[in-house]
Amino acid sequence: MVLISKILFFSSHHGFYTVILLFLILGFLSYLTKKIWFFILAIPLSILNGFGGQFLNAWFLNKYGVESTAIITSDEETNSTLNEMYIHDYEAVVKKQDGKYVSTFFSTTSATIYPIENTIRIPRMEISFPVKYIPGYEKNIVILYNESEEGKAVLKYSKLASVNSARIKYEADRTNKEFIAEYIKALENYTASYDEESYKRKLEELKEELKQLK
């Protein structure tokens, strides 16, 4: 597991050197075996690593890693950009199983985050957040963003946004069955995660209103 973690860390953090190594290794195998397809195989593998290396690393660490915490200690903006946003370089410390800390690093483009999404969300500096790693190679971490306090707040806000959108439609036309049903669905989704009495009461009221309109 430690060896796999080291390989995935290198491939996700050093994409350019990974491509060179793939061509060198598979080119050498192609030369030894006289089979050209070994060399050709380096092309799709390089492309796959570029697009899916971080996702594979995130899946692996979340599946087989142990939970711990980390703290970002440095956040430096670079001159490079991604989607018109400046890429940041980060340094962090990771808590090992013995309670001691080890240093690690990542950037906006190499950060491994779970759940796997297209959105890159990095916790703020100096705030402890949950991670997973393979014991023995704590440098390679996956950030469990949705389990962090910041991530929980973002998730709650996104669910509330759906509730508020449905509420505005309902208040515009309280006799519209479609709007009531949408409001009910949004509240059910929200109250399934958050035990707030006011929203539960509103949910029951809407269900009664919908019954009366049918």
C-alpha positions in Angstrom: 0.0 0.0 0.0 2.8 2.4 0.8 4.5 1.8 -2.5 1.2 2.4 -4.4 0.7 5.6 -2.4 4.2 6.8 -3.3 3.6 6.1 -7.0 0.2 7.9 -7.0 1.7 10.8 -5.1 4.5 11.2 -7.7 2.2 10.8 -10.7 -0.4 13.3 -9.4 2.1 15.9 -8.3 4.7 15.5 -11.1 2.7 14.9 -14.2 5.5 16.0 -16.6 8.1 13.7 -15.1 5.6 10.9 -15.0 5.1 11.2 -18.8 8.9 11.1 -19.4 9.2 8.0 -17.2 6.3 6.2 -18.9 8.0 6.8 -22.3 11.4 5.7 -21.0 10.2 2.5 -19.3 7.7 1.4 -21.9 10.1 2.4 -24.7 12.8 0.2 -23.1 10.3 -2.7 -22.8 9.4 -2.2 -26.4 13.1 -2.4 -27.4 13.7 -5.5 -25.3 10.6 -7.4 -26.5 10.6 -5.9 -30.1 6.9 -5.1 -29.5 6.0 -1.5 -30.6 2.7 -1.5 -28.7 4.6 -1.1 -25.4 5.8 2.2 -26.6 2.4 3.2 -28.1 0.8 2.4 -24.7 2.7 5.3 -23.1 0.5 7.8 -25.0 -2.9 6.8 -23.6 -1.4 6.2 -20.1 0.0 9.7 -20.1 -3.3 11.2 -21.2 -5.2 9.2 -18.5 -2.8 10.3 -15.8 -3.2 13.9 -16.9 -7.0 13.8 -16.6 -7.5 11.1 -13.9 -4.4 10.8 -11.8 -5.7 12.9 -9.0 -9.1 11.1 -9.1 -7.4 7.7 -8.9 -5.3 8.9 -5.9 -8.4 10.3 -4.2 -10.3 7.1 -4.6 -7.4 5.0 -3.4 -6.7 7.1 -0.3 -10.4 7.3 0.7 -10.8 3.5 0.2 -7.7 2.3 2.0 -6.4 5.2 4.0 -6.8 6.0 7.7 -8.4 9.2 9.0 -6.4 12.0 10.5 -6.1 15.8 10.3 -3.9 18.4 8.6 -3.3 22.1 8.7 -2.3 24.4 5.9 0.7 26.4 6.9 1.5 28.3 3.7 -0.5 29.6 0.8 1.4 31.3 -2.0 -0.1 32.6 -5.2 1.8 31.7 -8.4 2.0 33.5 -11.8 0.3 30.5 -13.5 -3.5 30.3 -14.0 -6.2 27.7 -14.3 -9.6 28.7 -15.7 -8.5 32.4 -15.4 -7.7 31.9 -11.6 -4.2 32.0 -10.2 -2.8 28.7 -9.1 -1.7 28.5 -5.5 1.1 26.5 -3.9 0.4 25.1 -0.4 2.4 23.7 2.4 0.8 21.7 5.2 1.5 19.5 8.2 -0.2 16.2 8.6 -0.8 14.5 12.0 0.6 10.9 12.1 -0.9 8.0 14.1 1.7 8.6 16.9 0.5 12.2 17.3 3.6 13.8 15.6 3.4 15.9 12.4 5.0 15.5 9.0 5.3 18.2 6.3 3.7 17.9 2.8 2.9 20.1 -0.1 0.4 20.4 -3.0 -1.0 23.0 -5.4 -4.3 24.0 -6.7 -3.8 21.6 -9.6 -2.3 18.6 -7.7 -4.5 18.7 -4.5 -6.4 15.4 -4.0 -9.9 16.0 -2.8 -12.8 13.7 -1.9 -15.6 13.5 -2.9 -14.4 13.5 -6.5 -15.7 16.7 -8.2 -14.7 19.1 -10.8 -14.7 21.9 -8.2 -11.4 22.5 -6.4 -12.0 23.4 -2.8 -9.0 24.0 -0.5 -9.5 24.6 3.3 -8.3 27.8 4.8 -4.9 28.3 6.5 -4.4 27.5 10.2 -7.7 25.5 10.5 -7.5 21.8 11.1 -9.3 19.7 8.5 -9.9 15.9 8.0 -7.7 13.9 5.7 -6.8 10.3 4.9 -3.4 8.7 4.2 -1.7 5.4 4.1 0.4 4.9 7.3 4.0 5.0 6.4 3.6 7.7 3.7 1.7 10.5 5.3 2.8 13.0 2.7 0.2 11.7 0.3 -3.2 12.9 1.6 -6.7 13.2 0.4 -8.7 16.2 1.7 -12.1 15.2 3.0 -13.5 18.6 2.3 -17.2 17.8 2.9 -16.3 16.5 6.4 -14.5 19.8 7.3 -16.3 22.6 9.2 -15.9 24.7 6.1 -17.2 22.0 3.8 -20.2 21.3 6.0 -21.1 25.0 5.9 -20.9 25.1 2.1 -23.0 21.9 1.8 -25.7 23.3 4.1 -25.7 26.6 2.2 -26.2 24.7 -1.1 -29.2 22.8 0.3 -30.7 26.0 1.8 -30.3 27.7 -1.6 -32.6 25.0 -3.1 -35.1 25.5 -0.3 -35.1 29.3 -0.7 -35.5 29.1 -4.5 -38.5 26.8 -4.0 -40.0 29.0 -1.3 -39.9 32.1 -3.6 -41.8 30.3 -6.3 -44.3 29.0 -3.8 -44.9 32.5 -2.3 -45.4 33.9 -5.8 -48.2 31.4 -6.4 -49.4 29.4 -3.4 -52.0 27.5 -5.5 -49.4 26.1 -8.0 -49.2 22.3 -7.3 -45.8 22.1 -9.1 -44.3 24.8 -6.9 -45.6 23.2 -3.7 -44.3 19.8 -4.8 -40.9 21.4 -5.5 -40.9 23.1 -2.1 -41.8 19.9 -0.4 -38.9 18.0 -2.2 -36.4 20.7 -1.2 -37.5 20.6 2.4 -37.4 16.8 2.5 -33.8 16.9 1.2 -32.8 19.5 3.7 -34.5 18.0 6.8 -33.0 14.6 6.0 -29.6 16.1 6.9 -30.5 18.8 9.3 -32.9 18.4 12.2 -34.5 21.8 12.4 -38.0 21.9 13.7 -39.2 25.0 11.8 -38.4 23.4 8.5 -40.1 20.2 9.5 -43.3 22.1 10.5 -43.3 23.9 7.2 -42.9 20.6 5.4 -46.0 19.1 7.1 -48.0 22.2 6.4 -47.1 22.0 2.7 -48.1 18.4 2.5 -51.5 19.3 3.9 -51.9 22.1 1.4 -51.1 19.8 -1.5 -53.6 17.3 -0.3 -56.3 20.0 -0.2 -55.5 21.1 -3.8 -55.8 17.6 -5.2 
